[in-house]
Amino acid sequence: MSERTLVASPASAGTTLDRHALSLSTWAWIGYEVGRVPYVILIKIYIFTPYVTKVLIGDAVTAQALLAAFGVTAGIVAALTVPFLGAALDRMGPRKPWIAVFVLLEMPLLISLWWAKPDRTGLSAMAVIVVLTALGLLFTYAEILHNAMLGTAVGIRRAGRYSGISLGVANLVSVIIMVFLLWGICATRAYALARRAGRTTVRAVTVTT
């Protein structure tokens, strides 16, 4: 009995470890979640959309009306197309290539937001809203494909646990990014103020001499 127990123990221990070990697909699913949630927090909620409302448009009522109108349009398009995408998921084969396609389509749109300049010499407010609407629609499509992979990536029994963990980590990363951006803004303004103070001092010395 003791020999059988000793022989069986390593195997059972290995099985236990395998059950708790995270596979590469699990890490990939969590990594994508961590990468996509900051877009929602930074672009759609806290930073960029308020910037469009207060700076690019300047009128909160008009901005909210435009954003709501385009949001409704994107919602209708998503409502009409998402069911067909969901029905086709099982027939589409691998879902990762389709996620990559949507992400690649999102990248130039995200880069274009760099030209949403506060002096309004770049993209117009209407163009920015159209870009945000297209981004939201592509994000929805990629989100559906990503969520459909949760069961196969982490297992049905662990889906809730690792979905919550990934969401918590993603929010932590978003907070870190926001703190970094706040530091960058403060450092840039401090540098600008120091540079102006230096110029003022040089001018005062020149006038005095």
Secondary structure by P-SEA (a helix, b strand, c coil): caaaaaaaaaaaaaaaaaaacccaaaaaaaaaaaacaaaaaccccccaaaaaaccccccaaaaaaaaaaaaaaaaaaaaacaaaaaaaccccccaaaaaaaaaaaaaaaaaaccccccccccccaaaaaaaaaaaaaaaaaaaaaaaaaccccccccaaaaaaaaaaaaaaaaaaaaaaaaaaaaaaaaaaaaaaaaaaaaaaaaaaac
